[in-house]
Structure formats: structure tokens, C-alpha cells
């Protein structure tokens, strides 16, 4: 007979709060069996599903995306088109994450250059900052925008 786990055991094993486990059950993302006393009992497959959900959330998937796209341990008789659809969804999600990374890298570069400019202000650093600002502004506008070449401010040294 397969071992079943209480909500308290699952919470302790996986580090998921009992409230979160109840919520997952309520929205149908992981629905454990119920004993006669209505207590939730989680199977090994349920634990694996919960681990997969944690991994997907770590990869920036929402619960709606997880619930709508993924069938974890119930993989019997799956239409091959499902695999293709999920692979395309994963590719799109990965492209979105890469865009976010690029955006954050540019923001980080801007902050680095701005902080360094303020620490050791001179015309060369001001020009470097102006260049980074132009690049980012160009990305924001998605077109060529003319910004005066004299730097970010009127304060030339």
C-alpha cells in the first residue's frame, strides 16, 4: 500500500505552508485524496507535482500558467500535440525571461555608470553617462531620438 502524507508532513518536507497547500487544493492545481474525516492525504505523485510547481514558480510561471498548461504526473495517453504546444510555451516564456534579463542588465549598467559619474565627476564620465542614457532612451522609444551631445547636464568642467 502506498504511503500517504498529511498536510503537516507535506508542509514540513517541501517547505510549503499549509495555507498554500489548501489554496492549491481549492483552485484544483493539486488535489489530494480525502479521508472519511475530510483530512487531505497526499500521494508521492502529489509531492512530485508540488515540487514541479515550486520549480515552475521559480522559473517565473504564474499559478494560472501552471494550472492551464502543465499536466505533471498524469502523462498517460497524452496527445503528442500537447508536447509541442508546451515546448512552444516554454520557448516563449524563456524569450520573455531573456528580455527581462537584458532590461535589468541595462538598468544595472545605468546605475553603475551614474554612481561612478557622481563619485568622480568630470566631463568624460558625464559623456559616458550621456551615452548610456541615449542607448536606454533609444530602447524605450524604439526609434532614434536626438539628445544633445554635451552630456546630461549643463555643468561642464
FENJOMO-V694672 format. One record per residue. RES is the residue in one small letter. PSI is psi in degrees with one decimal (NA if undefined). OMEGA is omega as a letter, one per 20 degrees, with the letter a starting at -180 (none if undefined). D_FIRST is the distance of its C-alpha to the first C-alpha in whole Angstrom. Layout:
<<RES & PSI & OMEGA & D_FIRST> <RES & PSI & OMEGA & D_FIRST>>
This chain:
<<x & 136.2 & a & 0> <x & 138.2 & r & 4> <x & 136.0 & r & 7> <x & 147.6 & a & 9> <x & 142.2 & r & 13> <x & 165.2 & r & 16> <x & -35.8 & r & 19> <x & -41.8 & r & 21> <x & -43.5 & r & 18> <x & -42.6 & r & 19> <x & -43.7 & a & 22> <x & -43.8 & a & 23> <x & -45.1 & a & 21> <x & -9.3 & a & 22> <x & 30.4 & r & 26> <x & 131.8 & a & 26> <x & 153.3 & r & 27> <x & -36.1 & r & 25> <x & -41.0 & r & 28> <x & -42.1 & r & 27> <x & -41.6 & r & 24> <x & -40.6 & r & 25> <x & -45.4 & r & 28> <x & -39.5 & r & 25> <x & -45.0 & a & 23> <x & -38.8 & a & 27> <x & -2.5 & r & 28> <x & 19.2 & a & 25> <x & -37.7 & r & 25> <x & 117.2 & a & 21> <x & 98.5 & r & 20> <x & 164.9 & r & 16> <x & 164.6 & r & 15> <x & 138.4 & r & 16> <x & 175.3 & r & 15> <x & -33.0 & r & 18> <x & 5.2 & r & 20> <x & 6.5 & r & 20> <x & 141.9 & r & 18> <x & 139.0 & r & 17> <x & 120.7 & a & 14> <x & 134.6 & r & 13> <x & 171.4 & r & 11> <x & -40.6 & r & 12> <x & -37.6 & r & 14> <x & -41.6 & r & 16> <x & -41.3 & r & 17> <x & -43.1 & r & 18> <x & -44.0 & a & 20> <x & -38.7 & r & 21> <x & -42.0 & r & 23> <x & -38.8 & r & 24> <x & -43.1 & r & 26> <x & -42.2 & r & 27> <x & -43.6 & a & 29> <x & -38.3 & r & 30> <x & -37.7 & r & 32> <x & -34.8 & r & 33> <x & 13.2 & r & 35> <x & 27.1 & r & 36> <x & 138.9 & r & 34> <x & 163.2 & r & 35> <x & -34.9 & r & 32> <x & -41.7 & r & 33> <x & -42.7 & a & 34> <x & -48.1 & a & 30> <x & -37.4 & a & 29> <x & -24.9 & a & 32> <x & -27.8 & a & 31> <x & 134.3 & r & 28> <x & 109.7 & a & 25> <x & -82.6 & a & 22> <x & -3.1 & a & 19> <x & 61.2 & a & 20> <x & 14.4 & r & 22> <x & 137.3 & r & 22> <x & 44.5 & r & 25> <x & 134.4 & r & 27> <x & 129.7 & r & 31> <x & -26.0 & r & 32> <x & -29.2 & r & 35> <x & -43.6 & a & 32> <x & -42.4 & r & 32> <x & -43.8 & r & 36> <x & -44.6 & a & 36> <x & -40.1 & r & 34> <x & -42.4 & r & 36> <x & -39.4 & r & 39> <x & -43.3 & r & 37> <x & -39.8 & r & 36> <x & -43.8 & a & 40> <x & -41.1 & r & 42> <x & -41.1 & r & 40> <x & -41.0 & r & 40> <x & -39.8 & r & 44> <x & -42.9 & r & 44> <x & -41.4 & r & 43> <x & -37.6 & r & 45> <x & -42.1 & r & 48> <x & -40.4 & r & 47> <x & -45.3 & r & 47> <x & -42.5 & r & 51> <x & -46.8 & r & 52> <x & -37.8 & r & 50> <x & -41.7 & r & 52> <x & -41.2 & r & 55> <x & -40.9 & r & 55> <x & -42.1 & r & 55> <x & -43.8 & r & 58> <x & -46.3 & a & 60> <x & -40.2 & r & 59> <x & -49.1 & a & 60> <x & -41.4 & r & 63> <x & -44.4 & r & 64> <x & -43.1 & r & 63> <x & -38.0 & r & 65> <x & -43.0 & a & 68> <x & -32.2 & r & 68> <x & -41.0 & a & 68> <x & 66.6 & a & 71> <x & 128.4 & r & 73> <x & 172.6 & a & 75> <x & -39.7 & a & 76> <x & -45.9 & r & 74> <x & -37.6 & r & 71> <x & -39.9 & r & 72> <x & -39.9 & r & 72> <x & -44.4 & r & 69> <x & -43.1 & r & 67> <x & -38.3 & r & 69> <x & -45.9 & r & 68> <x & -42.9 & r & 64> <x & -43.2 & r & 65> <x & -43.5 & r & 66> <x & -45.7 & a & 63> <x & -42.3 & r & 61> <x & -37.2 & r & 63> <x & -42.1 & r & 63> <x & -40.2 & a & 60> <x & -45.3 & a & 60> <x & -19.0 & a & 62> <x & 25.8 & r & 61> <x & 165.4 & a & 65> <x & 125.8 & r & 68> <x & 131.0 & a & 69> <x & 118.6 & r & 73> <x & 134.3 & a & 72> <x & 142.7 & a & 76> <x & -7.9 & a & 76> <x & 1.7 & r & 77> <x & -171.0 & a & 74> <x & -24.9 & a & 72> <x & -178.7 & a & 75> <x & 3.0 & a & 78> <x & 87.6 & r & 78> <x & 141.1 & r & 80> <x & NA & none & 80>>
